[in-house]
């Protein structure tokens, strides 16, 4: 696999990390762009002041396939978490915070490797994502897709 332009996961994570009215004063939400076993997933993470948070992503290829989980993080140690998907697959991951609202990570998914970025634009996320050979991320308006390069 090669590192390519990561527009998918980065679009969701990368669009922005902003405080959410629904999330409360001491939490923030941000877009997530992920590559799980060669497939593009996008979604949203919500982090709380104490370092804990939740994550929900869905497959761009099969929108009914979604994954949800939780994570913990600290500035010194980075973070880790786990996901469970609607098809029964699971993932564990770790990440490095670039700032309180931005970062990247990798992990192990039931069907293969996982890489992701959050709080970054698709372009900013590109160096942190591991795309399948011969694929690149393409942003068409607000939609991010994985296409042949």
Secondary structure, DSSP 8 states (H G I E B T S, - for coil): -EE----HHHHHHHEEEEE-TTT-TTEEEEEEEEEETTEEEEEEEEEETTSEEEEEEEESSSTT-EEEEEEEEETTTEEEEEEEETTS-EEEEEEEEEETTEEEEEEEETTEEEEEEESS-HHHHGGG-EE-TTEEEEEETTEEEEEE-
